[in-house]
Amino acid sequence: MIVATPVQAAMAAPCLAPERPFLPQSREDMRLYADLLRADFETYIAEVQTYFRCLDEERARAFVEAREVVEQYGQFQHALE
């Protein structure tokens, strides 16, 4: 059984997608809550950019890890010869 180190576990933490902002159906409600809705949309846009960066970083980390695992598997196979 392979156990991840704390650093590996932290690096493999999931990227959490931001919650999609709510948009009321009625124009009246949109106007009434315009400041709150605008803030929610702007927060979402900022958070989704952070989310995309997290996904890019996780993808890069996973490729490095996979390459290392394949190399270790090769070493394992070689040791059995």
C-alpha positions as CSV (number, residue, x, y, z in Angstrom):
1,M,0.0,0.0,0.0
2,I,1.4,3.4,-1.0
3,V,0.8,6.2,1.4
4,A,1.1,9.8,0.3
5,T,3.3,12.2,2.2
6,P,1.6,15.3,3.6
7,V,3.2,17.4,0.9
8,Q,1.9,15.0,-1.8
9,A,-1.6,15.0,-0.2
10,A,-1.6,18.8,-0.1
11,M,-0.4,19.0,-3.7
12,A,-3.2,16.6,-4.8
13,A,-5.9,18.6,-3.1
14,P,-8.9,19.0,-5.3
15,C,-9.6,22.1,-7.3
16,L,-13.0,23.3,-6.2
17,A,-15.2,24.9,-8.8
18,P,-16.9,28.1,-7.7
19,E,-20.6,28.2,-7.2
20,R,-22.4,29.6,-10.2
21,P,-24.1,32.9,-9.4
22,F,-27.9,33.1,-9.2
23,L,-29.7,35.3,-11.7
24,P,-33.4,36.1,-10.9
25,Q,-35.9,35.6,-13.7
26,S,-37.5,39.0,-13.4
27,R,-36.0,42.2,-14.6
28,E,-37.5,43.9,-11.6
29,D,-35.6,41.6,-9.2
30,M,-32.4,42.1,-11.3
31,R,-32.7,45.9,-10.9
32,L,-33.6,45.6,-7.2
33,Y,-30.6,43.4,-6.4
34,A,-28.2,44.8,-9.1
35,D,-25.4,45.6,-6.7
36,L,-25.5,42.1,-5.0
37,L,-25.8,40.3,-8.3
38,R,-23.0,42.3,-9.9
39,A,-20.8,41.5,-6.9
40,D,-21.7,37.8,-7.2
41,F,-20.9,37.7,-10.9
42,E,-17.6,39.5,-10.4
43,T,-16.6,37.1,-7.5
44,Y,-17.5,34.2,-9.7
45,I,-15.3,35.5,-12.6
46,A,-12.4,36.0,-10.3
47,E,-12.8,32.6,-8.6
48,V,-13.2,30.7,-11.9
49,Q,-9.9,32.1,-13.1
50,T,-8.3,30.7,-9.9
51,Y,-10.1,27.4,-10.5
52,F,-8.6,27.2,-14.0
53,R,-5.1,27.9,-12.7
54,C,-5.6,25.2,-10.1
55,L,-6.7,22.7,-12.8
56,D,-3.6,23.6,-14.9
57,E,-1.3,23.2,-11.9
58,E,-2.9,19.8,-11.0
59,R,-2.6,18.6,-14.5
60,A,1.1,19.5,-14.6
61,R,1.6,17.8,-11.2
62,A,-0.2,14.7,-12.3
63,F,1.9,14.4,-15.5
64,V,5.1,14.6,-13.4
65,E,3.8,12.1,-10.9
66,A,2.7,9.7,-13.7
67,R,6.1,9.9,-15.4
68,E,7.8,9.1,-12.0
69,V,5.5,6.2,-11.5
70,V,6.2,4.8,-14.9
71,E,9.9,5.0,-14.3
72,Q,9.5,3.3,-10.9
73,Y,7.5,0.6,-12.6
74,G,10.3,0.1,-15.1
75,Q,12.7,-0.2,-12.2
76,F,10.4,-2.8,-10.5
77,Q,10.2,-4.8,-13.7
78,H,13.9,-4.7,-14.2
79,A,14.5,-5.9,-10.6
80,L,12.3,-9.0,-11.3
81,E,14.4,-10.1,-14.3
